[in-house]
Amino acid sequence: MYDEQDKDLEVRRLSSSHDSLAFGVSSAAPPGTLYALATLGGVSVRPKDGRTILFGRNREEVHVCVGGDDTKVSRVHGELVYRERRWEVATTGKLPIRLPGSRMLFRGEEPIPLGDGYTPLFVRGSSGREHLLEIYVVGPDGQRPVSRHRDVTQPPKTWRLSSAERLALVVLGQRYLLHEARPQPLAWRQAADQLAELAPDDGWTAKRVEHLVVAVRTRLSRGGVPGLTREEVGEPVGNSLNDNLLRELMLSTTLVPPDLALLDGDDF
């Protein structure tokens, strides 16, 4: 259906055997060129205002077939549009598209700009399936990532915690460190009661735990970590602020599973 339109769009077909776009793309591609790849293949297309690439279940209606055997995926589930010198993604299907950072894009919401380089998009299907659509936008230099096989590994940025902060956060976030399926932070009172058992002479109360954790959130927020203030999260806040804090501390390896030894009274 799209043969004639593909000619107008300067679309080049990518086969199902094409390497993952995570490895980069041809260095000959001009800046702004978009690559889109799913299991059954994909396309590459040069930038031009208003140019649109459709993706979804019905391969007769789209440029890139995603979830062709899954009726939870809409026939035309989303679109990639070039406008104002950048590519954007929008959802047109019934279910949202998940972007990196667990950001969800729903139908009717403003399109999200795509940065240069690699971006994986996920479309939720039936029975917990997620269908991957790989996107790669060629940057200004037109080059693929440089191989750095022998370079020294860059360590993650860890956050400095006092001994009291570390103990309180390990107690508060022990379900995360235990890799529970859907962890939640302990309540202030729960954390304070456990801390009082571990260190009965340190004056642990629910209010002290709260003040200490809020101070850590404030410090990390000032250091550039998103999602740690009420203004960012919005109401109702619930456990969102502490959840975001604990996930950042684990992703940065500031807190690691061996820290659970503190719950046995070790090393503090």
N, C-alpha and C positions, 0 to 999 in steps of 0.2 A: 504493500500500500504506500510505502514511503520512498520507493525507488526514485520517482521524479523529484519529490521534495528533497530527498537526500542530495541530489545533484545540485539543487539550488542552494542548499545549506553548506555545501562543500564538506559533507559528512564522509568520513572514512570508517569503514566497518572494522571492528576488532573481533577476532575469532574467540571461541570459547576456550581455546588453548593459550590465549594471551597471558603473559606473566602478570602477576598481581601488580597493580599500580603502586603498591607500597614500595616497590623496587625502583620507582621513578619511570620516566618516559624518554622518548627519543630527544636527544639534544638538538635535533634539527627543527623541532616544532617551534613556531614563533610564539612570543609572549602572549598570554591570554588564551592560548589553545586549551580547550576542555577535553578531557578524557573521562568517559563514564563506562564502567565495566561491571557486569554481573555474571552469574554462572554460565548463562547461555551466550555470552559475548557482549559486545558493547560498541561504542562509537568514539571517534575523536572529531572535533569540529572547531573551526577557527572562530574568533570572536567577531561579532557584528551586532550593533544595537538592535534589540528586539528579537534576536535569534533565540529559538526555544527548542529544547530537547525534552521529550516526554518519556516517562518510564512508568511501568506498571505491569499487570498480569497479562493483558491481551496484546500479544506481539504484533497483531495486525493494526493496532491503533497507536503503538508507541515506537520510539527509536530504540529503547533498551528494555528488554523483557525481564521483569523481576518477579519472582514467585509465580511462575507460569502455571504451576500445579496446585496453587493454594488459593481457595476462594475467599479467604479473609483479606487478601490483597486486592485492592480495587483495580479495575481494568486499566484505568489511567490514574495512577496513585500520586504522581507528583511531576513537577516540571523544573527544569534548569533554564533560567533565562538570563541573557546577557543584556545589561542596561547600565548606563553611566559608568562604563569602563570596568565592570566587574560582573562575575557570575553570581546568581542568587538561586537558592532552592526554595520551592514552595510546595506545600502539601495540597493535593486536590482530592485525595481519597478519604475514605471514612475513618481510617485509623491514622494516628500520628506517625511521623518519621522521627527516629531517635538519632541525634547527632552526638559527637564526642562530648564528654562531660555530662552525659545523661540528659542533655537538653532535648525537650520534646517540641516538635513543630506540628501544630494542628491545622486542619483545613480552616481557611478564613483568616489565619494570622498573617502578619506581615512576613514577606520572604526574608530569609536569613542569608547575608552575604557569605560567600565561600572565599577563604583565604588562598593564597598561593600554596602549591604543594598538595599533599595527600589528605583527603578527608573521607573517612568511612561513614556511610549512612546505613541505617538499619530500619527495615520495615517489618513490624510484628505480624506474624501469620497465625495459623491455627496450631493448637497443641503446644504452645510455647516456642514455636519456630521463629527465627528471625532471619530475614533475607538481606544479604549484604549487597549494597551498591557502592562500588569504589569510585571515588572522584579524584581527579588530579588536574589542577590548574597550573599551567606553565607560568613561572614567574618572569620578572623582567630580564633576568640573565639567560633565560631559555635553557638552563642546564638542569640535569638530573642531580640528585644528591651525590656528593663526592664520597667514595668509599673510604672509610677510616678504620680498617680492620685492625691495624696495629697501634692506633692511638690509645693513650691512657684513658680508662673509663672515668667519666666525670661523676663524682659522688653526688648523691641527692643533697638538696639543701635541707639540713635538719635544723630544728628550732631548739634553742637553749631553754631548758626547764630547771627550776630549782628542785631539790630533793622532795620538798613538800608538794610542789606542783606535779611532779612525776608520779608520786604515790597516789595523790588524789585522782589524777587522770587515768591511771591504770585501774583503780577501783571503779571509777565512773564508766570507763569504757571496756571493762573486762569481757563483755559479750562480743565485742568486735575482735579483741585479741584471741578469743576462743573460736573465732570463725563461725559463729552461729549464722544461720541462713538469713535471718532478718533482724539484725541486732538493733537494740535501742539503748541509750544511756540509762544508767540507774537514776532514780529520783534523788534529789539532794538529801533527803532524810535517809534513804537506803545507803547511800554512799557514806554519809556521816556516821551511821551506826557501825558499818564495817570498818571504817577508819578508826573509830574509837576502840574497837576490839584490837586492831593491829597496833595502835599507838595510843594507849589510854592516857598518857601523860601530856599529850600534845594539844588538848583542848579542841578536838574536832566537833563542830556543830554543822547543821545544815547551812546556816548562814555563812560560816567560814568557807565551806566548800564552794558555795555559790560565788562568793566574792573572789576566791582564788581562780576559779575557772573563767569568770567574766574578765579578770585581768589578763589571762592568757589569750582569750578570744580577742580582746582589744589590741593586744600587742601584735598578734598575727595579722589582724585586719590592717593595722597600720603598716605592716610589712608586705601588704599586697595580696593577702589571701581573701578571696571573695566568699560571700555567703555567711559572714560571721556577725552581721549587724541586723537589727530589726528592720531598718530602712531597706536593706537589700532583700530580705526574705519576705517581709510583709506579714500581715495578720491573717489567720492566727499563727503564731510562731510555733507553738508546741515544742517538740524536741529538735526542731530543725537546726538551731544554732549549735547545740552541742553535737548533734549528728555530723554536721559539716566540719566542726572542729576535730572530732575524733577521726574522721576519714582523712583529713589533711595530715594529722599527726602520724597516721599509719602509712599513707602514701609517701610521705617524706622520710619514713623510717625513724622518725623521732620516737615513736612508740613501736615496739616489736613484740611478738609473742613471748620471747624469753623474759620480758618485763613482768609476766605473770608470777614470777618467783617472788615478787614483792608481796603478793597476797599470802605467802607462807611466812612472811616476816623476815625475808632475806634482804640484805644489802640496803637497809635504811636506818 
